[in-house]
Amino acid sequence: MRQRWPVGPTRRAIRGSQCGAMHAEVIRGITIRPLRSGESSVIQTVFDQLGPTSRLLRFGGAKNVLTTGDLEQLSRVDGDHHVLVAVVDGGPVGIGRLVRDGAEAEVAIAVADEWQHRGVGTFLADRLAADARAAGIERLRATMHAENRASMALMWRMARGLKTRCVAGQLEVVGRAA
C-alpha cells in the first residue's frame, strides 16, 4: 500500500515551531512549512526573486514569466504532489517540490537569489528527503541545467548511488532516496 505524505515534521522540530494545523519546522530562523494547495502567490513571490541566471539554471532555459497554468501546476498539493516553502520574516524565499510517480519522485528546489548559499536549499532538501522516505519513496530524480552545481550538491545530499545522463544540455539525475 502506498504511503501518504507525512502531515507533521518528520524530524524533531524546535519547540514552539508548530503553528496551527499547518506543521512547520524552524531551523536557524528559517521556517519550513507545507504549501497549501493552490497557494500560487507563494510560488510567484519566490519566482519573482529569481534572477535570470537562477531561472536559467532552475528551468533549463529562459523563463521570464509563470503562466496561469504554470502557477496551477506548481502550487498543486495532493497525494502525488508535495511542496514545502521556506519562509523568512514572513516572506517566502524558497520552494521545494516532490512529484510522486509510483516508488519514484521528481525533485525541484528554487531559492531566491538573496538567500542562496545560506542554508535554505539544504534545509528544504533535507526535509524533502525525510518526507520522501516517510512516504515510502525509493528513488529520487531531478532534471537540471548541466551547470547547476548547487542542485547537483543537493541531490547528493538527498540520494545515494546517483546516475546521471545528459540530454540536450540538461542533466537527468536519479538515485536511491537517502
PyMOL commands that set and color helices and strands:
alter all, ss='L'
color gray80, all
select helices_A, chain A and resi 40-48+52-59+68-74+113-115+120-134+149-158
alter helices_A, ss='H'
color red, helices_A
select strands_A, chain A and resi 25-27+30-34+81-88+91-101+104-111+139-145+159-167+170-177
alter strands_A, ss='S'
color yellow, strands_A
deselect
rebuild
show_as cartoon
